[in-house]
Amino acid sequence: MHAFRNDYPFIRLSFAGLAILFGLQSAINMAVNLHLMPAKGMTLPFISYGGSSMISLAFGMGMLLALTRDRPRAELLAKRHLSYAASPA
């Protein structure tokens, strides 16, 4: 996955945290529907409509997509910065 190959730890940790958030919310909802857990009132991501839940899920998924996009200009600028730092003064 592109996010885990990134050099920046912020992107890797942010992606992992958001993915865990969606996964846990889905797991809790499925466990409630199978009567394995007491009802918590948590909605199933992108299926159940629960007030502001849809807005927060859409915002979170937008952040996930933004973290996984390819940034060729950022990599070019980072390489250029490293080449300037490596050159003797």
C-alpha positions in Angstrom: 0.0 0.0 0.0 1.3 3.5 -0.9 0.8 5.0 2.6 3.0 2.4 4.3 5.9 2.9 1.8 6.0 6.6 2.5 9.1 8.0 4.3 7.1 10.3 6.6 6.0 8.7 9.8 3.1 11.1 10.2 1.5 9.7 7.0 2.0 6.1 8.1 0.6 6.7 11.6 -2.3 8.8 10.4 -3.3 6.2 7.8 -3.0 3.3 10.4 -5.1 5.3 12.9 -7.9 6.1 10.5 -8.0 2.6 9.1 -8.2 1.2 12.7 -11.0 3.6 13.4 -13.1 2.4 10.5 -12.3 -1.2 11.2 -13.2 -1.1 14.9 -16.4 0.8 14.2 -17.4 -1.9 11.7 -16.4 -4.8 14.0 -18.4 -3.3 16.9 -21.5 -2.9 14.7 -21.2 -6.4 13.4 -20.8 -7.8 16.9 -23.9 -5.9 18.1 -25.9 -7.3 15.2 -24.8 -10.8 16.1 -25.8 -10.2 19.7 -22.2 -10.7 20.9 -22.1 -7.2 22.5 -24.7 -4.9 24.0 -26.1 -2.2 21.8 -23.8 0.9 21.7 -25.7 3.0 19.1 -22.8 3.0 16.8 -23.5 3.2 13.1 -22.1 0.9 10.4 -19.7 3.0 8.3 -21.2 4.2 5.0 -24.3 2.0 5.5 -26.2 3.4 8.5 -27.2 7.0 8.6 -26.7 8.3 12.2 -26.9 12.1 12.2 -23.5 13.6 11.9 -21.9 10.1 11.6 -22.0 10.3 7.8 -20.3 13.6 7.7 -17.5 12.5 10.0 -17.0 9.2 8.1 -16.9 11.1 4.8 -14.3 13.5 6.3 -12.2 10.6 7.6 -12.3 8.7 4.3 -11.3 11.9 2.5 -8.3 12.2 4.8 -7.4 8.5 4.0 -7.6 9.2 0.3 -5.5 12.4 0.7 -2.8 10.4 2.6 -2.5 7.8 0.0 -2.2 10.0 -3.1 1.1 10.2 -5.0 3.0 13.4 -4.5 5.7 13.6 -7.2 6.4 17.3 -6.7 7.0 16.8 -3.0 9.5 14.0 -3.7 11.3 16.2 -6.3 11.6 19.1 -3.9 12.9 16.7 -1.1 15.5 15.4 -3.5 16.5 18.9 -4.5 16.7 20.0 -0.9 19.0 17.0 -0.1 21.2 17.7 -3.0 21.7 21.4 -1.8 22.4 20.2 1.7 25.0 17.7 0.5 26.9 20.2 -1.7 30.0 21.7 0.0 29.6 25.3 1.1 
